């Protein structure tokens, strides 16, 4: 950090952006100089504010929607999907109009021709908020799966997202 000002001033002088007499005011922090998009090997590499280069920023994992459905129904089943992701979630949003309708969300995995429910199910009242059902596959790859959302006792408007963490 001690040599950062010297490096910045030397780089600015080498590119002709600053005059030698007005390098920086005493006691003040130097202002960063704009860098052009053209590749120039003579410019020094300057560290970022947290000590990381701009090339070291890693992509962070986040939830990605892989299936979406909405409409007025009492049961929504996604098509059979195949994915290698080990963390999946169903996001359900439904409205009941005050009649006490509940939504039940679950994942089913195909093992040797049978559909087995993994991780149990999540149920809640349809009051317009989002309900999350998350499952983590611990024994091997998930393989073929489907998401099932059931509303009971009546059909209502429902929005369903199936997401993977990647």
C-alpha positions, -999 to 999 in steps of 0.1 A, spaced: 0 0 0 30 22 6 41 20 -29 7 24 -45 9 62 -48 43 59 -63 31 33 -88 1 53 -97 21 85 -102 48 67 -122 21 52 -144 3 85 -149 36 102 -158 45 74 -182 12 78 -201 13 116 -200 -18 120 -179 -2 141 -152 23 169 -153 54 162 -131 49 192 -109 12 184 -100 15 147 -92 -6 150 -60 -13 174 -32 5 167 0 -17 150 26 -45 141 2 -54 108 -13 -47 104 -51 -76 101 -74 -77 71 -97 -69 78 -134 -93 65 -160 -80 35 -179 -87 30 -216 -100 -2 -230 -71 -6 -253 -45 -32 -242 -13 -15 -232 15 -35 -216 33 -3 -203 6 5 -178 13 -9 -143 -12 -33 -127 -30 -15 -98 -47 -35 -70 -84 -29 -62 -97 -13 -30 -98 -46 -12 -65 -59 -24 -80 -81 -52 -74 -78 -89 -104 -74 -110 -97 -108 -127 -99 -126 -93 -137 -120 -88 -153 -154 -88 -188 -162 -100 -210 -169 -70 -236 -196 -69 -273 -186 -70 -307 -199 -75 -316 -205 -112 -351 -212 -124 -354 -244 -145 -392 -247 -147 -421 -223 -142 -459 -226 -143 -489 -206 -133 -527 -208 -135 -558 -218 -117 -556 -255 -108 -556 -279 -79 -525 -299 -90 -493 -289 -108 -467 -315 -119 -436 -305 -137 -424 -327 -166 -398 -353 -158 -364 -336 -157 -328 -348 -154 -303 -327 -136 -270 -333 -118 -276 -306 -92 -278 -318 -56 -297 -288 -41 -332 -281 -55 -362 -260 -43 -398 -254 -52 -412 -219 -47 -450 -218 -45 -472 -187 -44 -509 -191 -42 -541 -173 -32 -571 -189 -15 -597 -162 -12 -602 -169 25 -615 -205 22 -585 -222 40 -569 -238 9 -535 -253 16 -506 -260 -8 -484 -291 -5 -451 -292 -24 -428 -322 -28 -400 -336 -50 -403 -371 -64 -372 -389 -78 -374 -419 -102 -355 -449 -88 -357 -480 -109 -391 -471 -124 -407 -460 -91 -414 -424 -81 -402 -418 -45 -408 -387 -25 -375 -373 -12 -371 -349 17 -407 -351 27 -431 -323 18 -439 -287 28 -474 -274 32 -489 -241 41 -519 -219 37 -523 -201 4 -522 -165 16 -503 -148 -12 -468 -152 3 -441 -174 -11 -436 -209 4 -402 -226 -1 -396 -264 -2 -359 -272 -4 -343 -306 -8 -306 -317 -7 -297 -350 -24 -270 -367 -3 -269 -402 -18 -255 -398 -53 -268 -378 -81 -304 -368 -83 -310 -381 -118 -347 -380 -130 -370 -359 -109 -403 -340 -109 -419 -314 -87 -455 -318 -75 -477 -291 -60 -512 -300 -48 -539 -276 -36 -567 -288 -14 -597 -286 -9 -603 -262 -39 -585 -251 -70 -570 -216 -69 -544 -194 -87 -509 -208 -81 -475 -198 -94 -447 -225 -92 -409 -221 -97 -385 -251 -97 -350 -239 -90 -315 -253 -87 -286 -239 -68 -257 -235 -92 
